[in-house]
């Protein structure tokens, strides 16, 4: 009896030890620590870290771009809109706002509004209101943008008109193998279907000079324009309705204020901008301006 009891106790301990051994094998196989020791996961590179508050950005479905500017003149498409009938030529306050909806690889819809404001105008404080809306679609290396512009002149409705446009921008980083575009050349065509039944064409490019560790970017830009069957050039009338109309050369300085204001970039980019442009006409039978103009602006992007 004593032998049987001892043999039974020994067998029980052996069974218990075997059971614990079998149960412990899958537990070690599923342990996260065990995976980290596998040769296949061994790497000389550090694991990617999460972006900091300074590096983060808006990854949501809605993006904003708002700019308030104080300009010496309001010159648009070679025409000096500051010289409005019935008002003195004074500096102009402008607002340009855009909301874009991020739909991934699909075309991104956007809506926005531009306003030119002059407080002492005897007719209307708002010189021009330009609502717009459309779609932008990136199919690398081409960015396709199409939209409708509606030009509204409060209390001066005879100048009102509307157009649709198509803009194609080439992302030349595809050629230069760079992270950012180098010249971003573009072509632009607008069809005025309201007053003129005519076309406005434009081609241009720009280049950013980033001054490292300063938050300053200098952008050199230029464009040239051609019109076809445009009789009413906004607030003026063309003697000749087709041909090369004007060109622009400009320098835009951008200083990022986030670090100065101690605001993390995850809450949006705050930029102080300075503008310096030269506009000149290419045909004296068409409405144009020959002038150096510019101003300052405050931009918020999120």
Steps between C-alpha positions, in 0.01 A plus 500: 500500500780732583668427170180559308441828673852616427474386137166676460634822654805488274284447193276789600795737531637385162159558336467845657850599387431379144171692487664824615775456242250451218289801611803725521612444140218692321515773763864574415427480124229765524696732727594835339842474658568175317425661165751777563773239534435329167784543248254610223401809702856603579576838330773761512237776456311655789120452492307800359400751764176693522512858372542766765266796541739707290512242221131407496251638252130486419426149370123547508248522221478881489783746425489879533702773328421855616691816406447862604706750300556875490605594147609819329277410204258231391643385167347187348572361153689812401212734593514759780172446686607758759424775250126450532267766359394737776771426757848620578793262458591385849649185655270201482404238761450149364374169635550166329356187663478141381365177652610171341353159580751214500346196328819299464577394146173640368461863376500741794206746496569854618312825553624849580455871472717802419406852606656837426402758764538877497342674799469850348340405170199731445299225328585169668748396766549170317671564166472142384371171639611187319354170621648191340473125520621192322722193518871429517639158412861385528603233251877517527675666337199718401272703729162570339287788629167609359251745650254783448577865581217748552600870495259718700535879527247626760308809386683476165322197359573592139853365552384159629609192307584131547736242357614140520868408496740210470851504643767234445811509721796272435674357808857507370638329810419190293782605261748657743459221760443751780264500796334825391423643152774716350317731254136379511421614141131543424254591225164661571197556278180684600180534297284808571151372418312802636607831342766418243471141380879527485813338638784597733820291482796510738825310547749536781733344752655559842798390707545493878830597661493358852744665743582220740443538876341845462137422417533724192406398145543725197280416201585636156201485262409612151219466246387621157143532369316484166134593442258406225166678435507685834333837442417595859810458716314525831460876560663606170440444127767364266555662160652174378336178615777247436876471541768499771373722779743524797769332709582493871825450690483472877681419822312364802673475837351266760604490867353225716382646830424179691829488687494874572143475637568167676216330310551136398457431128242232579263793562571649156768700320505875568697695241593865456533582129638787296415554132690690232374486140563668167224490238532627143287486188592334172250679274405867536162436338402284796426602856808458719710670766872570513582511870699374798263404782486286812407475865499278808276216610426255780426140401353212699509145360355196672 
